[in-house]
Amino acid sequence: MDGTSMKTNDVLNLASDFLGEGYTEPKAGSGRFISADGTRAFRMGESDILGRHGGGPHVNFEMLELNPIKPNKMQVITDIHIYLED
């Protein structure tokens, strides 16, 4: 649920389940991981986990779909923020 707080280890386990097998990090070191089918993303960039925006340290669970304006590009349709407790 958007705005929920969780312990870091629990968030990472949830992210693994959310992304499923075969997920990738297209840009190494970016902290953005994409599911094998390209419809889900988990984001924990440096500015996210350091709380530089968004109200504190957090991660993002995103649902994606094809962008009708940009062929072959995906767009975020849902972005759920989970705040880190520890």
MARFI-594133 format. One record per residue: x, y, z of N, C-alpha, C in turn; residue number from 1. Coordinates in pm, 1 decimal, m for minus. Atoms other than C-alpha are relative to their C-alpha. Layout:
! MARFI-594133
<rec n_east="X" n_north="Y" n_up="Z" ca_east="X" ca_north="Y" ca_up="Z" c_east="X" c_north="Y" c_up="Z" pos="NUM"/>
...
***
This chain:
! MARFI-594133
<rec n_east="84.8" n_north="m117.6" n_up="0.0" ca_east="0.0" ca_north="0.0" ca_up="0.0" c_east="89.7" c_north="124.3" c_up="0.0" pos="1"/>
<rec n_east="m79.9" n_north="m120.8" n_up="13.3" ca_east="137.4" ca_north="342.2" ca_up="m93.6" c_east="14.3" c_north="70.3" c_up="134.6" pos="2"/>
<rec n_east="m27.2" n_north="m70.6" n_up="m124.3" ca_east="303.6" ca_north="517.0" ca_up="199.6" c_east="28.0" c_north="m89.1" c_up="119.2" pos="3"/>
<rec n_east="m27.6" n_north="95.8" n_up="m106.9" ca_east="354.0" ca_north="200.8" ca_up="406.9" c_east="147.3" c_north="4.4" c_up="38.6" pos="4"/>
<rec n_east="m138.8" n_north="13.6" n_up="m46.3" ca_east="670.2" ca_north="156.2" ca_up="614.6" c_east="30.0" c_north="m146.8" c_up="22.7" pos="5"/>
<rec n_east="m43.6" n_north="138.0" n_up="m18.9" ca_east="865.7" ca_north="m169.5" ca_up="619.0" c_east="148.3" c_north="m2.8" c_up="31.5" pos="6"/>
<rec n_east="m142.8" n_north="21.1" n_up="m22.6" ca_east="1201.5" ca_north="m303.5" ca_up="733.2" c_east="66.8" c_north="m29.1" c_up="m135.2" pos="7"/>
<rec n_east="m72.4" n_north="12.6" n_up="126.2" ca_east="1465.7" ca_north="m303.6" ca_up="458.0" c_east="2.3" c_north="m142.9" c_up="m52.4" pos="8"/>
<rec n_east="m4.9" n_north="139.4" n_up="45.9" ca_east="1504.2" ca_north="m683.3" ca_up="443.7" c_east="m134.8" c_north="m47.1" c_up="m52.3" pos="9"/>
<rec n_east="134.1" n_north="36.8" n_up="45.1" ca_east="1127.0" ca_north="m725.8" ca_up="411.6" c_east="m31.0" c_north="63.2" c_up="m135.4" pos="10"/>
<rec n_east="21.1" n_north="m69.6" n_up="127.8" ca_east="1117.2" ca_north="m468.5" ca_up="130.0" c_east="75.1" c_north="m71.9" c_up="m111.7" pos="11"/>
<rec n_east="m78.8" n_north="67.8" n_up="103.3" ca_east="1395.4" ca_north="m647.7" ca_up="m58.3" c_east="m59.8" c_north="m135.6" c_up="m36.2" pos="12"/>
<rec n_east="68.2" n_north="126.7" n_up="29.2" ca_east="1215.3" ca_north="m982.8" ca_up="m26.4" c_east="m125.7" c_north="23.6" c_up="m81.8" pos="13"/>
<rec n_east="120.2" n_north="m34.7" n_up="74.6" ca_east="893.5" ca_north="m821.7" ca_up="m147.4" c_east="34.5" c_north="39.2" c_up="m143.5" pos="14"/>
<rec n_east="m42.9" n_north="m41.7" n_up="134.0" ca_east="1079.2" ca_north="m666.3" ca_up="m441.8" c_east="34.3" c_north="m120.3" c_up="m86.5" pos="15"/>
<rec n_east="m35.2" n_north="120.9" n_up="74.2" ca_east="1217.6" ca_north="m1003.8" ca_up="m546.0" c_east="m125.4" c_north="m74.1" c_up="m45.1" pos="16"/>
<rec n_east="127.3" n_north="64.8" n_up="35.3" ca_east="867.1" ca_north="m1155.1" ca_up="m537.9" c_east="m74.1" c_north="80.8" c_up="m105.7" pos="17"/>
<rec n_east="70.0" n_north="m89.7" n_up="91.7" ca_east="720.9" ca_north="m852.9" ca_up="m720.3" c_east="57.9" c_north="m9.9" c_up="m141.3" pos="18"/>
<rec n_east="m65.6" n_north="4.0" n_up="130.8" ca_east="975.1" ca_north="m869.3" ca_up="m1003.6" c_east="m2.8" c_north="m138.5" c_up="m63.2" pos="19"/>
<rec n_east="m0.4" n_north="136.2" n_up="52.2" ca_east="978.6" ca_north="m1247.8" ca_up="m1037.6" c_east="136.2" c_north="m40.2" c_up="m54.2" pos="20"/>
<rec n_east="m125.7" n_north="52.2" n_up="52.3" ca_east="1248.0" ca_north="m1462.3" ca_up="m1193.1" c_east="39.8" c_north="71.8" c_up="m128.3" pos="21"/>
<rec n_east="m52.3" n_north="m55.7" n_up="124.1" ca_east="1469.7" ca_north="m1321.5" ca_up="m1463.5" c_east="3.5" c_north="150.7" c_up="m6.9" pos="22"/>
<rec n_east="m5.2" n_north="m146.8" n_up="4.2" ca_east="1456.8" ca_north="m955.8" ca_up="m1362.7" c_east="143.3" c_north="46.1" c_up="m25.6" pos="23"/>
<rec n_east="m131.7" n_north="m54.3" n_up="33.3" ca_east="1744.9" ca_north="m732.9" ca_up="m1470.1" c_east="13.5" c_north="142.1" c_up="53.2" pos="24"/>
<rec n_east="m31.8" n_north="m139.4" n_up="m29.2" ca_east="1913.7" ca_north="m405.1" ca_up="m1383.3" c_east="62.2" c_north="54.4" c_up="m129.6" pos="25"/>
<rec n_east="m49.7" n_north="m39.6" n_up="132.4" ca_east="1942.4" ca_north="m256.9" ca_up="m1736.8" c_east="123.1" c_north="90.8" c_up="2.3" pos="26"/>
<rec n_east="m117.4" n_north="m86.4" n_up="m15.1" ca_east="2187.8" ca_north="12.0" ca_up="m1625.2" c_east="65.1" c_north="m35.4" c_up="133.5" pos="27"/>
<rec n_east="m67.1" n_north="47.4" n_up="m120.6" ca_east="2432.3" ca_north="m141.0" ca_up="m1377.4" c_east="24.0" c_north="113.0" c_up="99.5" pos="28"/>
<rec n_east="m21.3" n_north="m96.3" n_up="m106.5" ca_east="2442.3" ca_north="42.4" ca_up="m1045.7" c_east="m107.2" c_north="106.7" c_up="12.7" pos="29"/>
<rec n_east="104.7" n_north="m102.2" n_up="m2.2" ca_east="2127.2" ca_north="245.6" ca_up="m1115.2" c_east="m99.9" c_north="m19.4" c_up="113.6" pos="30"/>
<rec n_east="100.4" n_north="28.7" n_up="m101.9" ca_east="1912.4" ca_north="72.2" ca_up="m852.9" c_east="m139.6" c_north="m14.8" c_up="m57.1" pos="31"/>
<rec n_east="130.6" n_north="19.7" n_up="65.7" ca_east="1631.3" ca_north="26.6" ca_up="m1108.2" c_east="0.0" c_north="m138.4" c_up="m63.1" pos="32"/>
<rec n_east="8.8" n_north="138.5" n_up="43.6" ca_east="1531.4" ca_north="m333.8" ca_up="m1167.4" c_east="m132.4" c_north="m20.5" c_up="m72.4" pos="33"/>
<rec n_east="116.6" n_north="19.5" n_up="85.5" ca_east="1285.2" ca_north="m448.4" ca_up="m1436.0" c_east="m32.8" c_north="m148.5" c_up="m9.3" pos="34"/>
<rec n_east="43.7" n_north="138.6" n_up="13.8" ca_east="1080.8" ca_north="m768.4" ca_up="m1451.2" c_east="31.8" c_north="m51.4" c_up="m140.3" pos="35"/>
<rec n_east="m32.9" n_north="61.7" n_up="128.8" ca_east="1151.4" ca_north="m1014.0" ca_up="m1733.7" c_east="m98.9" c_north="40.1" c_up="m109.4" pos="36"/>
<rec n_east="98.5" n_north="m37.9" n_up="101.9" ca_east="825.9" ca_north="m916.4" ca_up="m1909.7" c_east="m10.4" c_north="151.2" c_up="m20.3" pos="37"/>
<rec n_east="m4.4" n_north="m145.4" n_up="17.8" ca_east="895.8" ca_north="m542.0" ca_up="m1869.1" c_east="m117.9" c_north="77.3" c_up="55.1" pos="38"/>
<rec n_east="120.7" n_north="m68.3" n_up="m49.5" ca_east="570.3" ca_north="m461.5" ca_up="m1687.8" c_east="9.2" c_north="47.2" c_up="144.6" pos="39"/>
<rec n_east="m16.8" n_north="m39.2" n_up="m138.9" ca_east="707.2" ca_north="m409.6" ca_up="m1335.7" c_east="142.3" c_north="48.4" c_up="22.1" pos="40"/>
<rec n_east="m132.1" n_north="m52.3" n_up="m33.8" ca_east="995.3" ca_north="m207.5" ca_up="m1195.1" c_east="7.5" c_north="22.7" c_up="150.3" pos="41"/>
<rec n_east="m29.7" n_north="m30.4" n_up="m140.0" ca_east="1151.9" ca_north="m173.3" ca_up="m852.2" c_east="116.4" c_north="96.6" c_up="m3.7" pos="42"/>
<rec n_east="m102.2" n_north="m104.4" n_up="5.4" ca_east="1354.0" ca_north="140.2" ca_up="m791.5" c_east="44.5" c_north="37.4" c_up="140.3" pos="43"/>
<rec n_east="m59.6" n_north="m40.9" n_up="m127.1" ca_east="1590.2" ca_north="215.1" ca_up="m504.5" c_east="129.2" c_north="75.6" c_up="m30.7" pos="44"/>
<rec n_east="m114.7" n_north="m82.7" n_up="33.5" ca_east="1818.7" ca_north="483.0" ca_up="m638.5" c_east="57.4" c_north="67.6" c_up="123.5" pos="45"/>
<rec n_east="m68.8" n_north="m62.7" n_up="m113.2" ca_east="2063.5" ca_north="665.7" ca_up="m417.3" c_east="m84.2" c_north="110.3" c_up="63.8" pos="46"/>
<rec n_east="79.3" n_north="m109.9" n_up="m56.9" ca_east="1840.4" ca_north="972.0" ca_up="m377.6" c_east="m126.0" c_north="m50.3" c_up="69.2" pos="47"/>
<rec n_east="117.4" n_north="60.1" n_up="m65.0" ca_east="1545.3" ca_north="745.0" ca_up="m288.3" c_east="36.8" c_north="m51.2" c_up="139.1" pos="48"/>
<rec n_east="m31.5" n_north="64.0" n_up="m128.1" ca_east="1716.8" ca_north="544.5" ca_up="m15.2" c_east="65.6" c_north="95.1" c_up="99.5" pos="49"/>
<rec n_east="m54.6" n_north="m100.5" n_up="m91.4" ca_east="1893.3" ca_north="851.1" ca_up="126.7" c_east="m104.8" c_north="102.6" c_up="41.8" pos="50"/>
<rec n_east="109.2" n_north="m89.1" n_up="m38.3" ca_east="1559.0" ca_north="1033.3" ca_up="149.3" c_east="15.4" c_north="143.1" c_up="m48.5" pos="51"/>
<rec n_east="m21.6" n_north="m136.2" n_up="52.3" ca_east="1663.3" ca_north="1332.4" ca_up="m63.5" c_east="m126.6" c_north="60.9" c_up="m59.0" pos="52"/>
<rec n_east="130.3" n_north="m46.6" n_up="47.9" ca_east="1304.2" ca_north="1358.0" ca_up="m187.6" c_east="m104.9" c_north="m100.9" c_up="46.7" pos="53"/>
<rec n_east="106.0" n_north="94.7" n_up="m29.9" ca_east="969.8" ca_north="1191.8" ca_up="m132.9" c_east="m35.2" c_north="m15.6" c_up="146.7" pos="54"/>
<rec n_east="39.4" n_north="4.5" n_up="m140.1" ca_east="948.2" ca_north="1256.9" ca_up="240.3" c_east="80.3" c_north="m93.0" c_up="87.8" pos="55"/>
<rec n_east="m85.3" n_north="85.6" n_up="m80.7" ca_east="1223.4" ca_north="1024.7" ca_up="358.6" c_east="51.3" c_north="m118.4" c_up="m79.2" pos="56"/>
<rec n_east="m53.4" n_north="117.3" n_up="68.5" ca_east="1414.8" ca_north="707.9" ca_up="272.3" c_east="m112.3" c_north="m93.7" c_up="m43.6" pos="57"/>
<rec n_east="106.7" n_north="82.6" n_up="54.6" ca_east="1197.0" ca_north="495.9" ca_up="46.0" c_east="48.0" c_north="m75.3" c_up="m123.6" pos="58"/>
<rec n_east="m18.9" n_north="69.5" n_up="126.5" ca_east="1178.7" ca_north="260.3" ca_up="m250.8" c_east="m129.3" c_north="13.4" c_up="m78.5" pos="59"/>
<rec n_east="116.1" n_north="m13.1" n_up="87.8" ca_east="938.5" ca_north="252.1" ca_up="m545.0" c_east="m31.9" c_north="m132.7" c_up="m68.0" pos="60"/>
<rec n_east="51.6" n_north="113.9" n_up="75.0" ca_east="730.9" ca_north="m33.8" ca_up="m682.8" c_east="m86.2" c_north="59.1" c_up="m110.8" pos="61"/>
<rec n_east="67.8" n_north="m63.7" n_up="113.0" ca_east="610.3" ca_north="59.1" ca_up="m1032.1" c_east="m61.7" c_north="m103.3" c_up="m93.7" pos="62"/>
<rec n_east="64.6" n_north="76.8" n_up="106.2" ca_east="366.3" ca_north="m88.2" ca_up="m1280.6" c_east="19.3" c_north="80.0" c_up="m128.1" pos="63"/>
<rec n_east="m31.8" n_north="m65.4" n_up="126.2" ca_east="449.2" ca_north="m13.2" ca_up="m1644.6" c_east="m90.7" c_north="m51.1" c_up="m111.3" pos="64"/>
<rec n_east="70.1" n_north="40.3" n_up="121.7" ca_east="267.2" ca_north="m18.8" ca_up="m1978.4" c_east="60.3" c_north="76.4" c_up="m117.0" pos="65"/>
<rec n_east="m51.5" n_north="m69.1" n_up="117.8" ca_east="349.9" ca_north="80.8" ca_up="m2334.2" c_east="m49.2" c_north="143.4" c_up="m4.6" pos="66"/>
<rec n_east="33.5" n_north="m141.2" n_up="12.7" ca_east="356.2" ca_north="455.5" ca_up="m2387.2" c_east="m53.7" c_north="24.3" c_up="m140.5" pos="67"/>
<rec n_east="57.8" n_north="m18.4" n_up="133.7" ca_east="118.0" ca_north="542.0" ca_up="m2675.4" c_east="66.1" c_north="114.0" c_up="m78.6" pos="68"/>
<rec n_east="m63.1" n_north="m114.2" n_up="67.0" ca_east="315.3" ca_north="861.2" ca_up="m2753.2" c_east="142.1" c_north="m34.1" c_up="m45.9" pos="69"/>
<rec n_east="m138.9" n_north="36.7" n_up="30.9" ca_east="662.3" ca_north="699.1" ca_up="m2757.4" c_east="5.8" c_north="m149.6" c_up="m29.9" pos="70"/>
<rec n_east="m1.5" n_north="142.5" n_up="36.5" ca_east="663.2" ca_north="370.0" ca_up="m2950.9" c_east="120.6" c_north="m73.2" c_up="60.3" pos="71"/>
<rec n_east="m101.4" n_north="87.7" n_up="m58.4" ca_east="860.5" ca_north="87.0" ca_up="m2786.1" c_east="56.3" c_north="50.4" c_up="132.4" pos="72"/>
<rec n_east="m41.3" n_north="m49.3" n_up="m131.7" ca_east="892.5" ca_north="283.4" ca_up="m2458.8" c_east="m111.9" c_north="m31.3" c_up="99.1" pos="73"/>
<rec n_east="97.0" n_north="26.5" n_up="m105.2" ca_east="723.7" ca_north="200.5" ca_up="m2131.1" c_east="m19.7" c_north="126.0" c_up="83.5" pos="74"/>
<rec n_east="28.6" n_north="m111.2" n_up="m90.3" ca_east="557.7" ca_north="446.5" ca_up="m1895.4" c_east="m54.2" c_north="m54.6" c_up="131.7" pos="75"/>
<rec n_east="47.6" n_north="39.0" n_up="m132.9" ca_east="482.7" ca_north="425.7" ca_up="m1524.1" c_east="m148.1" c_north="34.7" c_up="9.8" pos="76"/>
<rec n_east="143.0" n_north="m26.1" n_up="m19.9" ca_east="110.8" ca_north="387.6" ca_up="m1456.6" c_east="m38.2" c_north="m3.8" c_up="147.8" pos="77"/>
<rec n_east="20.7" n_north="5.0" n_up="m144.1" ca_east="134.3" ca_north="311.7" ca_up="m1083.5" c_east="136.6" c_north="5.6" c_up="67.6" pos="78"/>
<rec n_east="m125.8" n_north="m12.0" n_up="m75.1" ca_east="409.6" ca_north="414.5" ca_up="m840.1" c_east="m33.3" c_north="m4.2" c_up="148.2" pos="79"/>
<rec n_east="27.1" n_north="18.9" n_up="m141.7" ca_east="391.1" ca_north="283.6" ca_up="m484.8" c_east="128.7" c_north="23.7" c_up="77.8" pos="80"/>
<rec n_east="m114.5" n_north="m31.1" n_up="m86.1" ca_east="629.0" ca_north="431.6" ca_up="m226.4" c_east="m10.9" c_north="m79.7" c_up="129.0" pos="81"/>
<rec n_east="m9.1" n_north="69.1" n_up="m128.0" ca_east="736.8" ca_north="213.8" ca_up="63.8" c_east="116.6" c_north="63.7" c_up="75.4" pos="82"/>
<rec n_east="m102.1" n_north="m66.1" n_up="m80.7" ca_east="928.1" ca_north="394.5" ca_up="338.1" c_east="78.4" c_north="m101.5" c_up="82.3" pos="83"/>
<rec n_east="m88.6" n_north="90.1" n_up="m70.8" ca_east="1224.4" ca_north="226.9" ca_up="505.9" c_east="3.7" c_north="33.3" c_up="149.0" pos="84"/>
<rec n_east="2.4" n_north="m19.9" n_up="m144.7" ca_east="1203.2" ca_north="178.7" ca_up="882.7" c_east="138.0" c_north="1.2" c_up="62.2" pos="85"/>
<rec n_east="m132.1" n_north="11.4" n_up="m62.2" ca_east="1568.9" ca_north="104.4" ca_up="944.7" c_east="110.8" c_north="45.9" c_up="m91.6" pos="86"/>
***
